[in-house]
Amino acid sequence: MKRASTHDAIIIGAGPAGTSAALALARRGWAVAIVEKSAFPRRKVCGEYISASNLALLDRLGIGDAWRGEAGPEIRRVGLFSGNASIEAPMPGARSRPAARNGFGRALGRDILDTLLLDAARSAGVEVFQPCRAVAIERDGDRQAVRIQATSGSPGEEGMTLRASVIVAAHGSWEPGPLPSQLGKQSRSSDLLGFKAHFTGSALPPDLMPLLTFPGGYGGMVLADRGRLSISCCVRRDVLARLRGSLARERGGHVPAAEAVERHIMATCRGARDALADARLDGPWLAAPPSS
């Protein structure tokens, strides 16, 4: 049966941007709803590193202590892995004092970070509709009406309508859909396609975060929570197409995009190859459409 609910603000998307906005508004007395299409915890294409300059914000959001308890080791060195070259340098502040004012940055998987933030939003009184997808936004008098539907696949689910004066589109700029904030995209050969994976058993020093460069793209790797190495990268669409085509001709069959990306990085970036030589993939590779 269809239902209706009225709020002061509706946030579409429960990533860090959406939940931070929801928390800020709820703590100022607003009635806030979040609409999130995915069930949590869920992995996300993201570098996952949070710099020390953001730790005060995590404290204001109320998850600073939980983040410190879950995040990976402090990152005290930055690096560059490019071709056969590997360059390292201390993180700013590491030479002159034991740690910066707020410590050093660390990495935490989005499956954990996003859940911490959403739990904090619930505790602040935010009403969460999950897993639900916003399928339309229409003017309704002096408010906006947001029609949502469950994404669980339940037969006969008619959804419900939420109303608010303020709508915040925090669903990501690349996500396609029917909402006015989901603008159409035109594919180009220069589009950057995002990829991300976790590995366990890597040889990357725990305090080092290197930038990776390779023909047609760039990325980075960092030790995150529970010993997981997080690697994320962007690759040009035309370069990826050539890589997949070459491997397909070599093998005589289809080659997944993520496999082509991993082989390309390992073949052209010695630092990444050394770090992942004995590592094991922890879960499948993730991919994201091009950023605009």
Secondary structure as UniProt FT lines:
FT   STRAND          3..6
FT   STRAND          9..12
FT   HELIX           16..26
FT   TURN            27..29
FT   STRAND          32..35
FT   STRAND          49..50
FT   HELIX           52..54
FT   HELIX           55..61
FT   HELIX           64..70
FT   STRAND          77..82
FT   TURN            83..84
FT   STRAND          85..90
FT   TURN            92..96
FT   TURN            101..102
FT   STRAND          106..107
FT   HELIX           110..123
FT   TURN            124..125
FT   STRAND          127..129
FT   TURN            130..131
FT   STRAND          132..140
FT   TURN            141..142
FT   STRAND          143..150
FT   TURN            155..156
FT   STRAND          160..164
FT   STRAND          166..169
FT   TURN            173..174
FT   TURN            180..181
FT   TURN            189..190
FT   STRAND          192..200
FT   TURN            206..207
FT   STRAND          208..214
FT   TURN            215..216
FT   STRAND          217..223
FT   HELIX           225..227
FT   STRAND          229..236
FT   HELIX           237..251
FT   HELIX           257..268
FT   HELIX           270..275
FT   TURN            276..278
FT   STRAND          280..281
FT   STRAND          286..288
//
